[in-house]
Amino acid sequence: MKDVTTIENTGPEAIADWLAQQLAGAGAITIPGGSTPFPILAALIDRRAAGLDWAGIDVWPNDDRIVPEDHEASNTGKIRALLEPAGAQIMALAEGANPPHFALTWLGMGPDGHIASLFPNTDPQSGDPQKIRRLTPDPLPAHAPFDRITLTLPALANTDVILFTLGGAADKRAVFEAALRGEHDLPVARLLRLAAANSIPVTVFT
């Protein structure tokens, strides 16, 4: 696949530096939950002193668990607590909402090739007419056994740039590289094909 840049052996500070450049003047972005993004986001907040202004940036979660925002499993609640005081506007996902074109789609990925809450069993489609879906992973992850709400493939691919952060996991990297080679049809591979078809540059921090 063309237009994929792989950057190896980097920590949160280096990723935050890359993001700070991408976010200059950004109107809307979508970001992941989970454990990997938050040290990066914390480092990114420090970039305000270097001129990064969160005011005017709308932040959409890629997905969330169907729980109240004050629940420990809520991606939106954690993102809001971190970024709203910095000036960002946090947009909670809701069925029927109309997410915009994103300046950046930032994603994690599971070892099973899922992105956002588009797990293999959900059979996400590149031509999905909906931008947001409520669904149930199967099996439900033991650490978060909740129904989900998620951006769909077309919504995630409605972007200028796609970023993956794999958190240094060898199993995730193997799945991602196999997707680049077209060796499977997991959700991450479907998004990468959509990115290639629409000439969207992809950067992956391993």
Secondary structure as the mmCIF struct_conf table of DSSP 4:
data_model
#
loop_
_struct_conf.conf_type_id
_struct_conf.id
_struct_conf.beg_label_comp_id
_struct_conf.beg_label_asym_id
_struct_conf.beg_label_seq_id
_struct_conf.end_label_comp_id
_struct_conf.end_label_asym_id
_struct_conf.end_label_seq_id
BEND BEND1 ASP A 3 ASP A 3
STRN STRN1 VAL A 4 ILE A 7
BEND BEND2 ASN A 9 ASN A 9
HELX_RH_AL_P HELX_RH_AL_P1 PRO A 12 LEU A 23
TURN_TY1_P TURN_TY1_P1 ALA A 24 GLY A 25
STRN STRN2 ALA A 28 ILE A 31
BEND BEND3 GLY A 34 THR A 36
HELX_RH_AL_P HELX_RH_AL_P2 PRO A 37 ILE A 45
HELX_RH_3T_P HELX_RH_3T_P1 ASP A 46 ALA A 50
TURN_TY1_P TURN_TY1_P2 GLY A 51 GLY A 51
TURN_TY1_P TURN_TY1_P3 ALA A 55 GLY A 56
STRN STRN3 ASP A 58 PRO A 61
BEND BEND4 ASN A 62 ASN A 62
STRN STRN4 ASP A 63 ARG A 65
BEND BEND5 ILE A 66 VAL A 67
TURN_TY1_P TURN_TY1_P4 GLU A 69 ASP A 70
BEND BEND6 HIS A 71 HIS A 71
TURN_TY1_P TURN_TY1_P5 GLU A 72 ALA A 73
HELX_RH_AL_P HELX_RH_AL_P3 ASN A 75 LEU A 83
TURN_TY1_P TURN_TY1_P6 GLU A 84 GLY A 87
HELX_LH_PP_P HELX_LH_PP_P1 ALA A 88 ALA A 88
STRN STRN5 GLN A 89 ILE A 90
TURN_TY1_P TURN_TY1_P7 GLU A 95 GLY A 96
STRN STRN6 PHE A 102 PHE A 102
BEND BEND7 ALA A 103 ALA A 103
STRN STRN7 LEU A 104 LEU A 107
TURN_TY1_P TURN_TY1_P8 PRO A 111 ASP A 112
BEND BEND8 GLY A 113 GLY A 113
STRN STRN8 ILE A 115 ILE A 115
TURN_TY1_P TURN_TY1_P9 ALA A 116 SER A 117
STRN STRN9 LEU A 118 LEU A 118
HELX_RH_3T_P HELX_RH_3T_P2 PRO A 120 THR A 122
TURN_TY1_P TURN_TY1_P10 SER A 126 GLY A 127
BEND BEND9 PRO A 129 PRO A 129
BEND BEND10 LYS A 131 LYS A 131
STRN STRN10 ILE A 132 LEU A 135
BEND BEND11 ASP A 138 PRO A 139
HELX_LH_PP_P HELX_LH_PP_P2 LEU A 140 PRO A 141
TURN_TY1_P TURN_TY1_P11 ALA A 142 HIS A 143
STRN STRN11 ARG A 148 LEU A 151
HELX_RH_AL_P HELX_RH_AL_P4 LEU A 153 LEU A 156
TURN_TY1_P TURN_TY1_P12 ALA A 157 ALA A 157
BEND BEND12 ASN A 158 ASN A 158
STRN STRN12 THR A 159 THR A 159
BEND BEND13 ASP A 160 ASP A 160
STRN STRN13 ILE A 162 THR A 165
TURN_TY1_P TURN_TY1_P13 GLY A 167 GLY A 168
HELX_RH_AL_P HELX_RH_AL_P5 ALA A 170 LEU A 180
TURN_TY1_P TURN_TY1_P14 ARG A 181 GLY A 182
HELX_RH_AL_P HELX_RH_AL_P6 PRO A 187 ALA A 197
TURN_TY1_P TURN_TY1_P15 ASN A 198 SER A 199
STRN STRN14 VAL A 202 PHE A 205
#
